[in-house]
Amino acid sequence: MKKNSFLLNLLGIALCCGPVAQIAADSCYPTSASYCDWSFCDGKITLGADWLYWQVQEDGLNLGTAETATPNFGLATDLDKHNTNPKFQYENGYRVNIGYELPCDSWDLDIAYTYMPASARTPNFSSDDTTTGQFFVNSDSFPILDDFDNSGIAQGFSGKWDANLNCVDVDMGRTVCFGECLKIRPHIGFRAAWMDQKLYANLFVNVDTTETVDNLAKMKETFTGYGVEGGLWGDWQLGCGFSVIGHVGGSILYSEFNIHQSSLIVTTTGIGSDDVIVAETTSRLSETIHTGTPTMDYFVGLQYDDCFCDMLFSMVAGWEQHIIFDANRLSTHRGNLVTQGLTLGMQVGF
């Protein structure tokens, strides 16, 4: 009797996790997840986590132009010029979310938190004198960088940029089916976003063989935005649990920018270890701006979902991009901030 019970249990597990899911995937609609008998307070709850391998870029961070002079055949001179934009790299971030499908008419609620750090350095530049090379400061965009000299020319430069992006989305949506394979989910909700970014720049000028003037500049921007967000998810079933998914959306945020810039001018005399600081001058600039900030989002990827013993199991891989317009207020000419890259995620439901 015990042996027969064991065989019956084993057969029940096989029907739940194997053939039923396969048949559902082949019929394309409903999906294999529809056969999961998972429930939470008469609804369905899902938990998910994403690994983000994104590159964060921002316009308007050109701090100047480096020019290198190279003698070429007698009196001829080659001039090589390049702008000193930060070299943006791909970084690791994450996103976590919790969702709940209401027990009526396929409405659902979703809360997601996204965190993305970023950092970048500019190419360093240094020359002994103006005959071999010089750095032209972009004082039109960053006036505080030229406080130390007013000529707009330096002999050495280095820079660094750091940022931390955070976003919380709370939205409500409803899944709508078209035919046997296409589902869409329009959604609307609330978005809160905040970001800290810092821009450092060090410049120096050799006044003569014994005197040097350095400008140690620090620019900081804090952004906070709240507003409405919305968009449209699409799901095209391919069969065997796979589907192509995509999203397009955006938001309008009521935003506050707090900008703080400071410049420390240090004049030293002497050579090598005998350097002596003879003067220091500090200048500061602070500003607060309230405005509306639009954003835009899109995603395209491949998803696989299946039922595993009455629980939903889902994996997704795709390319994602977000744009925050006019996010750079450190520069007088502004600039957009863009995040883009690979998203790998997993979700379970019960």
C-alpha positions as a Markdown table, in Angstrom:
| # | Residue | x | y | z |
|---|---|---|---|---|
| 1 | Met | 0.0 | 0.0 | 0.0 |
| 2 | Lys | 2.8 | 2.4 | 0.9 |
| 3 | Lys | 4.5 | 1.5 | -2.4 |
| 4 | Asn | 1.4 | 2.3 | -4.4 |
| 5 | Ser | 1.0 | 5.7 | -2.5 |
| 6 | Phe | 4.6 | 6.6 | -3.3 |
| 7 | Leu | 4.1 | 5.8 | -7.0 |
| 8 | Leu | 0.9 | 7.9 | -7.1 |
| 9 | Asn | 2.7 | 10.8 | -5.5 |
| 10 | Leu | 5.6 | 10.5 | -7.9 |
| 11 | Leu | 3.1 | 10.5 | -10.8 |
| 12 | Gly | 1.4 | 13.6 | -9.4 |
| 13 | Ile | 4.8 | 15.5 | -9.3 |
| 14 | Ala | 5.6 | 14.5 | -12.9 |
| 15 | Leu | 2.2 | 15.8 | -14.1 |
| 16 | Cys | 2.7 | 19.1 | -12.3 |
| 17 | Cys | 6.3 | 19.8 | -13.3 |
| 18 | Gly | 6.6 | 18.1 | -16.6 |
| 19 | Pro | 4.0 | 17.2 | -19.2 |
| 20 | Val | 1.4 | 19.9 | -18.2 |
| 21 | Ala | 3.9 | 22.7 | -18.5 |
| 22 | Gln | 5.1 | 21.4 | -21.8 |
| 23 | Ile | 1.6 | 21.2 | -23.3 |
| 24 | Ala | 0.8 | 24.7 | -22.1 |
| 25 | Ala | 4.0 | 26.0 | -23.6 |
| 26 | Asp | 3.2 | 24.4 | -26.9 |
| 27 | Ser | -0.3 | 25.8 | -27.0 |
| 28 | Cys | 1.3 | 29.2 | -26.4 |
| 29 | Tyr | -1.7 | 30.7 | -24.7 |
| 30 | Pro | -2.4 | 30.4 | -21.9 |
| 31 | Thr | 1.2 | 30.2 | -20.7 |
| 32 | Ser | 2.7 | 27.5 | -18.6 |
| 33 | Ala | 2.6 | 29.8 | -15.6 |
| 34 | Ser | -1.2 | 29.7 | -15.9 |
| 35 | Tyr | -1.2 | 26.1 | -14.7 |
| 36 | Cys | 0.6 | 27.0 | -11.5 |
| 37 | Asp | -1.9 | 26.7 | -8.6 |
| 38 | Trp | -0.1 | 29.4 | -6.6 |
| 39 | Ser | -2.1 | 31.8 | -4.5 |
| 40 | Phe | -1.6 | 34.4 | -1.7 |
| 41 | Cys | -4.7 | 35.8 | 0.0 |
| 42 | Asp | -6.7 | 34.7 | -3.1 |
| 43 | Gly | -4.2 | 36.5 | -5.3 |
| 44 | Lys | -0.7 | 35.9 | -6.6 |
| 45 | Ile | 2.5 | 37.4 | -5.2 |
| 46 | Thr | 5.9 | 37.5 | -7.1 |
| 47 | Leu | 9.4 | 38.4 | -5.9 |
| 48 | Gly | 12.1 | 39.3 | -8.3 |
| 49 | Ala | 15.7 | 40.5 | -8.5 |
| 50 | Asp | 17.8 | 41.8 | -11.5 |
| 51 | Trp | 21.5 | 42.1 | -12.0 |
| 52 | Leu | 22.2 | 45.3 | -14.0 |
| 53 | Tyr | 25.4 | 45.6 | -16.0 |
| 54 | Trp | 25.0 | 49.2 | -17.2 |
| 55 | Gln | 27.0 | 52.0 | -18.5 |
| 56 | Val | 26.1 | 55.5 | -17.1 |
| 57 | Gln | 26.9 | 58.4 | -19.4 |
| 58 | Glu | 26.2 | 62.1 | -19.2 |
| 59 | Asp | 26.4 | 64.9 | -21.8 |
| 60 | Gly | 28.1 | 68.2 | -21.1 |
| 61 | Leu | 31.1 | 67.0 | -19.0 |
| 62 | Asn | 33.8 | 68.2 | -21.4 |
| 63 | Leu | 36.1 | 70.1 | -19.0 |
| 64 | Gly | 38.5 | 71.4 | -21.7 |
| 65 | Thr | 40.7 | 70.5 | -24.7 |
| 66 | Ala | 44.2 | 69.2 | -24.4 |
| 67 | Glu | 46.7 | 70.2 | -27.1 |
| 68 | Thr | 50.0 | 68.5 | -27.6 |
| 69 | Ala | 52.7 | 70.0 | -29.9 |
| 70 | Thr | 55.1 | 67.7 | -31.7 |
| 71 | Pro | 57.9 | 69.0 | -34.0 |
| 72 | Asn | 57.8 | 67.6 | -37.5 |
| 73 | Phe | 60.6 | 68.2 | -40.0 |
| 74 | Gly | 62.2 | 71.5 | -39.2 |
| 75 | Leu | 59.9 | 74.3 | -38.4 |
| 76 | Ala | 56.7 | 72.3 | -38.9 |
| 77 | Thr | 54.7 | 71.4 | -35.8 |
| 78 | Asp | 51.9 | 68.8 | -35.4 |
| 79 | Leu | 49.1 | 69.8 | -33.0 |
| 80 | Asp | 47.0 | 66.9 | -31.6 |
| 81 | Lys | 43.9 | 68.0 | -29.8 |
| 82 | His | 41.3 | 66.0 | -27.8 |
| 83 | Asn | 38.4 | 66.9 | -25.5 |
| 84 | Thr | 38.7 | 65.7 | -21.9 |
| 85 | Asn | 35.4 | 63.8 | -21.5 |
| 86 | Pro | 35.2 | 61.2 | -18.8 |
| 87 | Lys | 35.8 | 57.6 | -20.0 |
| 88 | Phe | 32.5 | 55.9 | -18.9 |
| 89 | Gln | 32.7 | 52.2 | -18.0 |
| 90 | Tyr | 30.2 | 49.5 | -17.4 |
| 91 | Glu | 29.2 | 49.1 | -13.7 |
| 92 | Asn | 27.3 | 46.6 | -11.6 |
| 93 | Gly | 23.9 | 47.5 | -10.1 |
| 94 | Tyr | 20.7 | 45.8 | -9.0 |
| 95 | Arg | 17.0 | 46.0 | -8.9 |
| 96 | Val | 14.5 | 44.2 | -6.6 |
| 97 | Asn | 10.7 | 44.1 | -6.9 |
| 98 | Ile | 7.6 | 42.7 | -5.4 |
| 99 | Gly | 4.3 | 42.3 | -7.2 |
| 100 | Tyr | 0.8 | 41.2 | -6.3 |
| 101 | Glu | -1.9 | 40.2 | -8.8 |
| 102 | Leu | -5.3 | 41.0 | -7.3 |
| 103 | Pro | -7.9 | 38.2 | -7.2 |
| 104 | Cys | -10.2 | 40.2 | -9.6 |
| 105 | Asp | -10.0 | 40.9 | -13.4 |
| 106 | Ser | -6.1 | 40.5 | -13.8 |
| 107 | Trp | -5.2 | 43.9 | -12.1 |
| 108 | Asp | -1.8 | 43.9 | -10.4 |
| 109 | Leu | 0.4 | 46.1 | -8.2 |
| 110 | Asp | 4.2 | 46.3 | -8.5 |
| 111 | Ile | 6.9 | 48.0 | -6.5 |
| 112 | Ala | 10.5 | 48.2 | -7.8 |
| 113 | Tyr | 13.7 | 49.7 | -6.4 |
| 114 | Thr | 16.7 | 50.3 | -8.6 |
| 115 | Tyr | 20.3 | 51.2 | -7.6 |
| 116 | Met | 23.1 | 52.0 | -10.0 |
| 117 | Pro | 26.5 | 53.4 | -9.1 |
| 118 | Ala | 28.9 | 55.0 | -11.7 |
| 119 | Ser | 32.3 | 56.5 | -11.9 |
| 120 | Ala | 34.7 | 57.7 | -14.6 |
| 121 | Arg | 38.0 | 59.4 | -15.0 |
| 122 | Thr | 39.2 | 61.9 | -17.6 |
| 123 | Pro | 42.6 | 61.4 | -19.4 |
| 124 | Asn | 45.4 | 63.1 | -17.4 |
| 125 | Phe | 47.4 | 65.8 | -19.1 |
| 126 | Ser | 50.7 | 67.4 | -18.2 |
| 127 | Ser | 53.4 | 69.5 | -20.0 |
| 128 | Asp | 56.6 | 71.2 | -19.0 |
| 129 | Asp | 55.7 | 74.5 | -20.8 |
| 130 | Thr | 53.3 | 75.9 | -23.4 |
| 131 | Thr | 55.6 | 75.0 | -26.3 |
| 132 | Thr | 55.1 | 71.3 | -25.8 |
| 133 | Gly | 51.4 | 71.3 | -24.9 |
| 134 | Gln | 48.7 | 73.2 | -23.1 |
| 135 | Phe | 45.2 | 72.6 | -21.7 |
| 136 | Phe | 42.4 | 75.0 | -22.8 |
| 137 | Val | 39.8 | 75.2 | -20.0 |
| 138 | Asn | 36.1 | 75.0 | -21.0 |
| 139 | Ser | 35.3 | 78.1 | -19.0 |
| 140 | Asp | 32.1 | 78.7 | -20.9 |
| 141 | Ser | 30.6 | 75.6 | -19.4 |
| 142 | Phe | 32.5 | 75.6 | -16.1 |
| 143 | Pro | 33.5 | 79.1 | -15.1 |
| 144 | Ile | 34.8 | 78.0 | -11.7 |
| 145 | Leu | 37.7 | 76.1 | -13.4 |
| 146 | Asp | 39.3 | 79.4 | -14.6 |
| 147 | Asp | 39.3 | 81.2 | -11.3 |
| 148 | Phe | 43.0 | 80.6 | -10.8 |
| 149 | Asp | 44.4 | 82.2 | -13.9 |
| 150 | Asn | 41.7 | 83.9 | -16.1 |
| 151 | Ser | 43.7 | 83.1 | -19.2 |
| 152 | Gly | 41.8 | 79.9 | -19.8 |
| 153 | Ile | 45.1 | 77.9 | -20.3 |
| 154 | Ala | 46.7 | 75.4 | -17.9 |
| 155 | Gln | 49.7 | 73.0 | -18.2 |
| 156 | Gly | 48.3 | 70.1 | -16.2 |
| 157 | Phe | 44.9 | 68.6 | -15.7 |
| 158 | Ser | 43.2 | 65.6 | -14.1 |
| 159 | Gly | 39.5 | 64.9 | -13.5 |
| 160 | Lys | 37.1 | 62.4 | -11.9 |
| 161 | Trp | 33.3 | 62.0 | -12.0 |
| 162 | Asp | 31.1 | 59.9 | -9.6 |
| 163 | Ala | 27.4 | 59.3 | -9.4 |
| 164 | Asn | 24.8 | 57.2 | -7.5 |
| 165 | Leu | 21.3 | 56.7 | -9.0 |
| 166 | Asn | 18.3 | 55.5 | -7.1 |
| 167 | Cys | 14.7 | 55.0 | -8.3 |
| 168 | Val | 11.5 | 53.6 | -6.8 |
| 169 | Asp | 8.5 | 52.8 | -9.0 |
| 170 | Val | 5.0 | 52.0 | -7.6 |
| 171 | Asp | 2.5 | 51.2 | -10.3 |
| 172 | Met | -0.8 | 49.5 | -11.2 |
| 173 | Gly | -1.4 | 47.6 | -14.4 |
| 174 | Arg | -3.7 | 45.1 | -16.1 |
| 175 | Thr | -2.8 | 42.4 | -18.5 |
| 176 | Val | -4.9 | 42.3 | -21.8 |
| 177 | Cys | -4.8 | 39.4 | -24.3 |
| 178 | Phe | -4.9 | 39.7 | -28.1 |
| 179 | Gly | -5.3 | 36.5 | -29.9 |
| 180 | Glu | -3.4 | 33.4 | -28.7 |
| 181 | Cys | 0.1 | 34.7 | -28.3 |
| 182 | Leu | 0.1 | 38.4 | -27.6 |
| 183 | Lys | -0.4 | 40.1 | -24.2 |
| 184 | Ile | 0.1 | 43.7 | -23.3 |
| 185 | Arg | 0.2 | 45.3 | -19.8 |
| 186 | Pro | -0.5 | 49.1 | -19.7 |
| 187 | His | 0.5 | 50.5 | -16.4 |
| 188 | Ile | 0.6 | 53.9 | -14.6 |
| 189 | Gly | 1.9 | 54.9 | -11.2 |
| 190 | Phe | 4.3 | 57.0 | -9.1 |
| 191 | Arg | 8.1 | 57.4 | -9.4 |
| 192 | Ala | 10.6 | 58.8 | -7.0 |
| 193 | Ala | 14.2 | 59.3 | -8.2 |
| 194 | Trp | 17.2 | 60.7 | -6.5 |
| 195 | Met | 20.8 | 61.1 | -7.6 |
| 196 | Asp | 24.1 | 62.4 | -6.3 |
| 197 | Gln | 26.9 | 63.3 | -8.7 |
| 198 | Lys | 30.3 | 64.9 | -8.1 |
| 199 | Leu | 32.9 | 66.3 | -10.5 |
| 200 | Tyr | 36.5 | 66.9 | -9.5 |
| 201 | Ala | 39.1 | 68.8 | -11.5 |
| 202 | Asn | 42.7 | 69.6 | -10.7 |
| 203 | Leu | 44.6 | 72.1 | -12.8 |
| 204 | Phe | 48.0 | 73.8 | -12.5 |
| 205 | Val | 50.1 | 76.5 | -14.1 |
| 206 | Asn | 53.8 | 77.0 | -13.8 |
| 207 | Val | 54.2 | 80.8 | -13.4 |
| 208 | Asp | 57.9 | 80.4 | -13.5 |
| 209 | Thr | 60.6 | 77.9 | -12.5 |
| 210 | Thr | 59.8 | 78.2 | -8.8 |
| 211 | Glu | 56.1 | 79.3 | -8.6 |
| 212 | Thr | 53.1 | 77.1 | -9.4 |
| 213 | Val | 49.4 | 77.9 | -9.1 |
| 214 | Asp | 46.9 | 75.0 | -8.6 |
| 215 | Asn | 43.1 | 75.0 | -8.8 |
| 216 | Leu | 41.4 | 72.2 | -6.9 |
| 217 | Ala | 37.8 | 72.4 | -8.0 |
| 218 | Lys | 34.9 | 70.3 | -6.7 |
| 219 | Met | 31.4 | 70.4 | -8.1 |
| 220 | Lys | 28.4 | 68.6 | -6.5 |
| 221 | Glu | 24.8 | 68.1 | -7.7 |
| 222 | Thr | 22.0 | 66.5 | -5.7 |
| 223 | Phe | 18.8 | 65.7 | -7.7 |
| 224 | Thr | 15.5 | 64.7 | -6.3 |
| 225 | Gly | 12.3 | 64.1 | -8.4 |
| 226 | Tyr | 8.8 | 62.9 | -7.8 |
| 227 | Gly | 6.0 | 62.4 | -10.3 |
| 228 | Val | 3.8 | 60.2 | -12.5 |
| 229 | Glu | 5.1 | 57.4 | -14.6 |
| 230 | Gly | 3.6 | 55.0 | -17.0 |
| 231 | Gly | 4.2 | 52.7 | -20.0 |
| 232 | Leu | 3.3 | 49.6 | -21.9 |
| 233 | Trp | 4.7 | 46.1 | -21.5 |
| 234 | Gly | 4.3 | 43.6 | -24.4 |
| 235 | Asp | 4.7 | 39.7 | -24.3 |
| 236 | Trp | 4.8 | 37.7 | -27.5 |
| 237 | Gln | 4.7 | 33.9 | -26.8 |
| 238 | Leu | 7.1 | 31.8 | -28.9 |
| 239 | Gly | 6.3 | 28.4 | -27.3 |
| 240 | Cys | 8.0 | 26.0 | -24.9 |
| 241 | Gly | 7.9 | 28.7 | -22.2 |
| 242 | Phe | 9.8 | 31.3 | -24.2 |
| 243 | Ser | 8.6 | 34.7 | -25.1 |
| 244 | Val | 9.9 | 38.0 | -26.5 |
| 245 | Ile | 9.1 | 40.9 | -24.1 |
| 246 | Gly | 9.4 | 44.6 | -24.5 |
| 247 | His | 8.6 | 47.9 | -22.7 |
| 248 | Val | 8.4 | 51.5 | -23.5 |
| 249 | Gly | 7.5 | 54.2 | -21.0 |
| 250 | Gly | 8.6 | 57.4 | -19.2 |
| 251 | Ser | 7.7 | 59.9 | -16.5 |
| 252 | Ile | 7.4 | 63.6 | -15.7 |
| 253 | Leu | 9.1 | 64.5 | -12.4 |
| 254 | Tyr | 8.8 | 67.6 | -10.3 |
| 255 | Ser | 12.5 | 68.0 | -9.5 |
| 256 | Glu | 14.9 | 69.9 | -7.2 |
| 257 | Phe | 18.5 | 70.4 | -8.1 |
| 258 | Asn | 20.9 | 71.5 | -5.4 |
| 259 | Ile | 24.2 | 72.6 | -6.8 |
| 260 | His | 27.4 | 73.4 | -4.9 |
| 261 | Gln | 30.7 | 74.3 | -6.5 |
| 262 | Ser | 34.0 | 75.3 | -4.8 |
| 263 | Ser | 37.4 | 76.2 | -5.9 |
| 264 | Leu | 40.6 | 76.2 | -3.8 |
| 265 | Ile | 43.5 | 78.2 | -5.4 |
| 266 | Val | 46.9 | 77.3 | -4.0 |
| 267 | Thr | 50.1 | 79.1 | -4.8 |
| 268 | Thr | 53.4 | 77.4 | -4.0 |
| 269 | Thr | 57.0 | 78.5 | -4.4 |
| 270 | Gly | 60.1 | 76.3 | -4.3 |
| 271 | Ile | 61.4 | 73.2 | -6.1 |
| 272 | Gly | 60.5 | 69.6 | -5.2 |
| 273 | Ser | 60.3 | 68.9 | -1.5 |
| 274 | Asp | 61.1 | 72.5 | -0.7 |
| 275 | Asp | 57.7 | 73.7 | -1.9 |
| 276 | Val | 56.1 | 76.3 | 0.4 |
| 277 | Ile | 52.4 | 77.4 | 0.2 |
| 278 | Val | 52.4 | 81.2 | 0.0 |
| 279 | Ala | 48.7 | 81.8 | -0.7 |
| 280 | Glu | 45.3 | 80.1 | -0.6 |
| 281 | Thr | 42.0 | 81.4 | -2.0 |
| 282 | Thr | 38.6 | 79.7 | -1.8 |
| 283 | Ser | 35.5 | 80.6 | -3.8 |
| 284 | Arg | 32.1 | 78.9 | -3.6 |
| 285 | Leu | 28.9 | 78.9 | -5.6 |
| 286 | Ser | 25.5 | 77.4 | -4.5 |
| 287 | Glu | 22.2 | 77.3 | -6.3 |
| 288 | Thr | 18.8 | 75.6 | -6.0 |
| 289 | Ile | 16.6 | 74.9 | -9.0 |
| 290 | His | 13.0 | 73.7 | -9.2 |
| 291 | Thr | 11.8 | 72.4 | -12.5 |
| 292 | Gly | 10.1 | 69.6 | -14.4 |
| 293 | Thr | 12.2 | 66.7 | -15.6 |
| 294 | Pro | 11.1 | 64.3 | -18.3 |
| 295 | Thr | 12.5 | 60.7 | -18.5 |
| 296 | Met | 12.2 | 57.9 | -21.0 |
| 297 | Asp | 12.6 | 54.1 | -20.6 |
| 298 | Tyr | 12.7 | 51.1 | -22.9 |
| 299 | Phe | 13.5 | 47.4 | -22.7 |
| 300 | Val | 13.6 | 44.5 | -25.1 |
| 301 | Gly | 14.5 | 40.9 | -24.1 |
| 302 | Leu | 13.8 | 37.2 | -24.0 |
| 303 | Gln | 11.9 | 35.6 | -21.1 |
| 304 | Tyr | 11.4 | 32.0 | -20.0 |
| 305 | Asp | 8.8 | 31.0 | -17.5 |
| 306 | Asp | 7.4 | 27.7 | -16.2 |
| 307 | Cys | 5.6 | 26.0 | -13.3 |
| 308 | Phe | 7.7 | 24.2 | -10.8 |
| 309 | Cys | 5.5 | 22.3 | -8.4 |
| 310 | Asp | 2.8 | 24.9 | -8.2 |
| 311 | Met | 5.3 | 27.8 | -8.1 |
| 312 | Leu | 6.1 | 30.2 | -10.9 |
| 313 | Phe | 9.7 | 30.3 | -12.0 |
| 314 | Ser | 10.8 | 33.0 | -14.6 |
| 315 | Met | 14.1 | 34.2 | -16.1 |
| 316 | Val | 14.7 | 37.2 | -18.3 |
| 317 | Ala | 17.7 | 38.6 | -20.3 |
| 318 | Gly | 17.6 | 41.8 | -22.3 |
| 319 | Trp | 18.8 | 45.3 | -23.1 |
| 320 | Glu | 17.6 | 48.3 | -21.2 |
| 321 | Gln | 18.0 | 52.0 | -21.5 |
| 322 | His | 16.8 | 55.1 | -19.4 |
| 323 | Ile | 17.2 | 58.8 | -20.2 |
| 324 | Ile | 16.9 | 61.6 | -17.7 |
| 325 | Phe | 16.7 | 64.8 | -19.7 |
| 326 | Asp | 18.7 | 67.9 | -18.6 |
| 327 | Ala | 20.1 | 66.0 | -15.6 |
| 328 | Asn | 23.5 | 67.8 | -15.8 |
| 329 | Arg | 23.2 | 71.1 | -14.1 |
| 330 | Leu | 26.8 | 71.4 | -13.2 |
| 331 | Ser | 27.5 | 72.7 | -16.7 |
| 332 | Thr | 25.9 | 75.9 | -17.9 |
| 333 | His | 25.1 | 74.1 | -21.1 |
| 334 | Arg | 23.4 | 71.2 | -19.3 |
| 335 | Gly | 23.2 | 67.6 | -20.6 |
| 336 | Asn | 21.2 | 64.4 | -20.5 |
| 337 | Leu | 22.1 | 61.4 | -18.4 |
| 338 | Val | 21.7 | 57.9 | -20.0 |
| 339 | Thr | 21.9 | 54.5 | -18.4 |
| 340 | Gln | 22.0 | 51.5 | -20.8 |
| 341 | Gly | 23.2 | 47.9 | -20.7 |
| 342 | Leu | 22.4 | 44.3 | -20.0 |
| 343 | Thr | 19.7 | 43.2 | -17.5 |
| 344 | Leu | 19.5 | 39.6 | -16.2 |
| 345 | Gly | 16.6 | 38.8 | -13.9 |
| 346 | Met | 14.9 | 36.0 | -12.0 |
| 347 | Gln | 11.4 | 35.9 | -10.5 |
| 348 | Val | 9.4 | 33.4 | -8.4 |
| 349 | Gly | 5.7 | 33.5 | -7.6 |
| 350 | Phe | 3.6 | 31.8 | -5.0 |
